[in-house]
Amino acid sequence: MLLESVSGGPSLTFRLETNEEEARPAADVGVCPPGAVPEEGLAAFRAACAQCHVNSDGWDLAHFGYSDAAIVRRASAHVDTTTACSMS
């Protein structure tokens, strides 16, 4: 999750049992290339996504238990896939 990758924050274990994003197969996202840079992901998140989230570090995504695949899929609508992978 973005929060854990960037800030080394606490590990959140709360997960929604009926998360629509989790029900979709990860294969529809594609494979993230190796070498994602969390700092670049955070900068991109703040520029393209933070205005619609609770705060500028993606805490809400971690809190509600979005998977990396769900984050990449949702972010890909706003940034390129490589940048989206850095956000997860």
N, C-alpha and C positions, 0 to 999 in steps of 0.2 A: 504494500500500500504506500501511497505517496508520503503520508505522515511518517511512517517508520523509516522509509528509505532516506528521506531528506534530513529529518531532525533527530533521528535515533530515539524518537518518542516511545512511550510505553506501548507494549503490545496489547491491542484491544481484542478481546475474544468474543464480543457480542456479534452475533450473526443473525440475520433475518432468515427464517426458514422458507419464506415464500418470496424470494427476491427474483423477479422476472428476468433480470440480467443474468443471474446464475443459471437459469434454466436453459439458456441458449448455449450451444456447444462452442468451446473456445476456438474451434477450427474456422469459424466464420470471421475471426479477427485476423488470422494469419500468424505467422511466427515473427516474433520480435527479434531483430538482429542482436547479436552480442554487443556488449560495450555501451549499454544505456548509461547516460550520465545524469544522475538524480538532480544535480544542481541546475542543469539545462532544463530538465523537466519542470522543476519548481519555477524557474524564470518564465517558461512558456505558460505554465498554469496561471501564474499571476497576471500575465499579459492577456491571455485568451479566455480564461475560465473563472478566475476568482470573483469577478463581479456578480456571479450568480450563486456563489457558494457562501457558507457561513463565515469562513475566514479565508485568508490568502494562502494557507498551507494544505488544504484538502482534508482537514480533520474530519469533516462530515462524511467524506467517502470512507474513511477508515472506520468511523463510528458505526455506520450502517452496513459495514461488511462487504463493500463492493470488491469483487475479485479483480486481479490485475487485468484479466481479459475484458471485463466489463468496463474498466477505466479506459483501456486502450480503444475499445469499440466506441465509446461515447466521445472520447477526446478526438478521435479521427475525423469527426464531423467539423472540427475547428482548426486542427493543425495536421501536419503530415504524420504518417505512421511512425517514422523514426522518433519524432518529437513526442508523440503519444506514448510510445514505449518507454521513453525516459520519464514520463509522468507516473508510470505504474510501479 
